[in-house]
Amino acid sequence: MDSIAEFRRRQGKLLVLTGAGISAESGVPTFRGQEGYWKVGSQDYHPMEMATHQAFAAMPEEVWAWYLYRRAVCLNAAPNAGHRAIASMEAHLQDRFLLVTQNVDGLHLRGGSSEERTFQIHGNIHYMRCDDGSPELTPIPEYFGADWAKGRALSAVERDTLSCPACPGLARPHVLWFDESYDEPLFRFESSLRAASESDLLLVIGTTGSTNLPLQIGEMFARRGCPIIVINPEPNPFTEFAASCAGGLFLEGTAGEHLPRLLGRLID
């Protein structure tokens, strides 16, 4: 792992990019499979149909019920060794560290990562906001907890509880939907790219590489010739980026398998 030795010698900056794989080790499913389907009336909806602004506009209460169930799954999960290792990297590197996560479950923050150095580029399922694009976030009321059952519908009182504090309408979950685009105020788009241009080592963990901003980050590192280390059960677009860079590395497996050892190499 010469890239890590060189990183330590130069006192470089580390950018960590995580996807659903690290949370899957805590029992959080990706919801792209059968577990993510949601029945409205007699019709089953695919997650990529539910997670859209179009769906929220057409059936906001059903979309909220689906997200409250997803949130309950996240609340019932706990940070794992991978989350804790990343938090330890931040504690050691301080301002030479940045975490960019696609995960909305909040497990990185619960595992010890700071909000200051964690860019949640797809949002956070534990918050809601006005549907007008305002960046002001409100925590989802504590009334909605870890016991929200799959298939449960909102009552009229519960719908009122999810009202937007800034307008008469219903608030929306603070997540980036499939028919929406990255921006800076809500999802740190420009800040993420700027950090990628200033970092010296990219560590990619548990992602398929199917979303735009993470791919842009990988491409930027590859163009600059900076080393990329990929941890994933199978190859993905980032493994190709890593192969094109001196010191790039693909570690087949999970975050829990590889991150504690990488942590030792970074800080020992």
C-alpha positions as CSV (number, residue, x, y, z in Angstrom):
1,M,0.0,0.0,0.0
2,D,2.6,2.5,-1.1
3,S,-0.1,5.2,-1.7
4,I,-0.8,5.3,2.1
5,A,2.9,5.6,3.0
6,E,3.2,8.5,0.5
7,F,0.0,10.0,1.8
8,R,1.4,10.0,5.4
9,R,4.8,11.3,4.3
10,R,3.2,14.3,2.5
11,Q,0.6,14.9,5.2
12,G,-2.0,14.8,2.5
13,K,-5.8,15.3,2.6
14,L,-8.1,12.3,2.6
15,L,-11.6,12.2,1.0
16,V,-13.8,9.3,1.9
17,L,-16.8,8.5,-0.3
18,T,-19.4,6.0,1.1
19,G,-22.5,4.3,-0.3
20,A,-25.2,1.9,0.7
21,G,-22.7,-1.0,1.2
22,I,-21.4,0.3,4.5
23,S,-24.9,0.7,5.9
24,A,-25.9,-2.8,4.6
25,E,-23.4,-4.2,7.2
26,S,-25.6,-2.6,9.9
27,G,-28.7,-4.3,8.4
28,V,-30.0,-1.3,6.4
29,P,-31.2,-2.7,3.0
30,T,-30.8,-0.6,-0.1
31,F,-34.5,-0.6,-0.7
32,R,-33.9,-1.1,-4.4
33,G,-35.0,-4.7,-4.1
34,Q,-38.2,-6.4,-2.9
35,E,-38.0,-4.9,0.6
36,G,-38.4,-1.4,-0.9
37,Y,-41.7,-2.1,-2.7
38,W,-44.7,-0.2,-1.3
39,K,-48.4,-1.0,-1.9
40,V,-50.8,1.9,-2.5
41,G,-54.3,0.5,-2.9
42,S,-53.8,-2.6,-5.1
43,Q,-50.7,-1.3,-6.9
44,D,-47.1,-2.0,-6.0
45,Y,-44.6,0.8,-6.4
46,H,-40.9,0.4,-7.0
47,P,-38.6,2.5,-4.8
48,M,-37.5,4.5,-7.8
49,E,-41.1,5.4,-8.3
50,M,-41.7,6.3,-4.7
51,A,-38.5,8.3,-4.3
52,T,-39.5,11.1,-6.7
53,H,-41.0,14.5,-6.4
54,Q,-43.6,13.5,-8.9
55,A,-44.8,10.8,-6.5
56,F,-44.8,13.2,-3.6
57,A,-46.9,15.7,-5.5
58,A,-49.4,13.0,-6.4
59,M,-49.6,11.1,-3.1
60,P,-47.7,12.9,-0.4
61,E,-49.1,10.9,2.5
62,E,-48.2,7.6,1.0
63,V,-44.7,8.8,0.2
64,W,-44.3,10.0,3.8
65,A,-45.5,6.7,5.2
66,W,-42.9,4.9,3.1
67,Y,-40.2,7.2,4.3
68,L,-41.2,6.9,7.9
69,Y,-40.9,3.1,7.6
70,R,-37.5,3.5,6.0
71,R,-36.5,5.8,8.8
72,A,-37.7,3.3,11.4
73,V,-35.4,0.7,9.8
74,C,-32.5,3.2,10.1
75,L,-33.3,3.9,13.7
76,N,-33.2,0.2,14.5
77,A,-29.7,-0.1,13.0
78,A,-26.5,0.7,14.8
79,P,-23.2,2.0,13.4
80,N,-20.7,-0.8,12.6
81,A,-16.9,-1.1,12.7
82,G,-16.7,0.6,9.3
83,H,-18.5,3.7,10.5
84,R,-16.3,3.8,13.7
85,A,-13.1,3.4,11.7
86,I,-14.0,6.4,9.5
87,A,-14.8,8.5,12.6
88,S,-11.4,7.5,13.9
89,M,-9.8,8.6,10.7
90,E,-11.4,12.0,11.1
91,A,-10.4,12.3,14.7
92,H,-6.7,11.7,13.7
93,L,-6.6,13.7,10.5
94,Q,-8.9,16.6,11.5
95,D,-9.0,19.2,8.8
96,R,-7.1,16.9,6.4
97,F,-10.2,14.7,6.3
98,L,-13.6,14.9,4.6
99,L,-16.5,12.4,4.4
100,V,-18.9,12.5,1.4
101,T,-21.7,10.1,1.9
102,Q,-24.6,9.0,-0.3
103,N,-26.4,7.5,2.7
104,V,-29.3,9.3,4.2
105,D,-29.5,7.1,7.3
106,G,-27.4,9.2,9.7
107,L,-25.3,6.3,10.8
108,H,-22.0,8.1,10.1
109,L,-23.0,10.8,12.5
110,R,-24.2,8.4,15.1
111,G,-20.9,6.5,14.7
112,G,-18.8,9.6,15.6
113,S,-18.3,11.5,12.4
114,S,-18.8,15.3,12.7
115,E,-21.5,17.2,10.9
116,E,-18.8,19.8,9.9
117,R,-16.7,17.2,7.9
118,T,-19.6,15.1,6.7
119,F,-21.3,16.1,3.4
120,Q,-24.6,14.2,3.2
121,I,-25.0,14.7,-0.6
122,H,-28.3,12.8,-0.7
123,G,-29.8,14.3,2.4
124,N,-30.7,12.9,5.8
125,I,-33.9,10.9,6.4
126,H,-34.2,12.2,10.0
127,Y,-35.0,15.8,8.8
128,M,-37.8,17.5,6.8
129,R,-38.1,20.8,5.0
130,C,-40.4,23.0,3.0
131,D,-41.1,21.8,-0.5
132,D,-40.2,25.3,-1.9
133,G,-36.5,24.5,-1.9
134,S,-35.6,26.3,1.3
135,P,-32.4,24.9,3.0
136,E,-33.9,25.3,6.5
137,L,-34.2,21.8,8.1
138,T,-36.5,20.6,10.8
139,P,-36.0,17.4,12.7
140,I,-38.8,14.9,12.1
141,P,-40.9,14.9,15.3
142,E,-40.0,12.3,18.0
143,Y,-43.5,11.0,17.8
144,F,-42.4,9.1,14.7
145,G,-40.1,6.4,16.0
146,A,-38.4,3.1,15.4
147,D,-41.8,1.2,15.6
148,W,-43.3,2.6,12.4
149,A,-44.7,-0.5,10.6
150,K,-44.4,-1.3,6.9
151,G,-47.7,-0.6,5.2
152,R,-49.0,1.7,7.9
153,A,-50.9,4.8,6.7
154,L,-50.8,8.3,8.2
155,S,-53.7,9.5,10.3
156,A,-55.0,13.0,10.0
157,V,-53.3,14.0,13.2
158,E,-50.0,12.6,12.0
159,R,-50.3,14.4,8.8
160,D,-50.7,17.7,10.7
161,T,-47.6,16.8,12.7
162,L,-45.6,16.8,9.4
163,S,-46.8,20.2,8.4
164,C,-44.2,22.7,7.2
165,P,-43.3,25.1,9.9
166,A,-42.9,27.9,7.3
167,C,-46.1,27.5,5.2
168,P,-49.5,25.8,5.4
169,G,-48.4,22.9,3.3
170,L,-47.0,19.5,4.1
171,A,-43.2,19.3,4.7
172,R,-41.2,16.9,2.6
173,P,-38.4,14.5,3.6
174,H,-34.9,16.0,3.3
175,V,-33.7,13.6,0.6
176,L,-32.5,14.0,-3.0
177,W,-35.1,12.3,-5.2
178,F,-34.5,10.5,-8.5
179,D,-36.1,13.3,-10.5
180,E,-34.1,16.1,-8.7
181,S,-30.6,17.5,-9.2
182,Y,-27.7,18.2,-6.9
183,D,-27.3,21.8,-5.7
184,E,-25.0,23.5,-3.2
185,P,-27.4,24.8,-0.5
186,L,-29.0,21.5,0.2
187,F,-26.5,18.8,-1.0
188,R,-23.0,20.4,-1.1
189,F,-22.5,19.9,-4.8
190,E,-19.8,22.6,-5.5
191,S,-18.2,22.0,-2.1
192,S,-17.8,18.3,-2.8
193,L,-16.1,18.9,-6.1
194,R,-13.9,21.6,-4.7
195,A,-12.8,19.2,-1.9
196,A,-12.1,16.5,-4.5
197,S,-9.8,18.9,-6.4
198,E,-7.9,19.7,-3.2
199,S,-7.5,16.1,-1.8
200,D,-4.7,13.7,-2.3
201,L,-6.2,10.3,-1.6
202,L,-9.7,9.0,-2.3
203,L,-11.1,6.1,-0.3
204,V,-14.4,4.7,-1.9
205,I,-16.5,2.3,0.2
206,G,-19.6,0.3,-0.6
207,T,-21.0,2.0,-3.7
208,T,-22.1,0.8,-7.1
209,G,-21.1,4.0,-8.7
210,S,-24.5,4.7,-10.2
211,T,-25.0,8.4,-9.2
212,N,-23.6,11.5,-10.8
213,L,-21.7,13.5,-8.2
214,P,-19.7,10.5,-6.8
215,L,-18.7,9.6,-10.4
216,Q,-17.6,13.1,-11.0
217,I,-15.4,12.9,-7.8
218,G,-13.9,9.6,-9.0
219,E,-13.2,11.0,-12.5
220,M,-11.6,14.1,-11.0
221,F,-9.1,12.0,-9.0
222,A,-8.4,9.8,-12.0
223,R,-7.7,12.9,-14.2
224,R,-5.3,14.3,-11.5
225,G,-3.6,10.9,-11.2
226,C,-4.2,10.8,-7.4
227,P,-4.5,7.3,-5.8
228,I,-7.9,5.8,-5.3
229,I,-8.5,2.9,-2.9
230,V,-11.8,1.0,-3.4
231,I,-13.5,-1.3,-0.9
232,N,-16.4,-3.2,-2.4
233,P,-17.6,-6.8,-2.7
234,E,-17.3,-6.6,-6.5
235,P,-15.8,-4.3,-9.1
236,N,-17.5,-1.0,-10.0
237,P,-16.6,2.1,-12.0
238,F,-14.3,3.3,-9.3
239,T,-12.1,0.2,-9.6
240,E,-11.5,1.3,-13.2
241,F,-10.5,4.7,-12.0
242,A,-8.2,3.1,-9.4
243,A,-6.5,1.0,-12.0
244,S,-5.7,4.1,-14.0
245,C,-3.9,5.8,-11.1
246,A,-0.5,5.0,-9.7
247,G,-1.0,3.5,-6.2
248,G,-4.6,2.7,-6.9
249,L,-6.0,-0.4,-5.2
250,F,-9.1,-2.6,-5.2
251,L,-9.8,-4.4,-1.9
252,E,-12.6,-7.0,-2.5
253,G,-14.8,-7.3,0.5
254,T,-16.6,-5.1,3.1
255,A,-15.8,-2.0,5.1
256,G,-15.8,-4.1,8.3
257,E,-13.1,-6.4,6.8
258,H,-10.7,-3.8,5.5
259,L,-11.2,-0.4,7.2
260,P,-9.8,-1.2,10.7
261,R,-6.6,-2.4,9.0
262,L,-6.5,0.7,6.8
263,L,-7.0,2.9,9.8
264,G,-4.0,1.3,11.4
265,R,-1.9,2.1,8.3
266,L,-3.1,5.7,8.2
267,I,-2.4,6.6,11.8
268,D,0.3,4.2,12.9
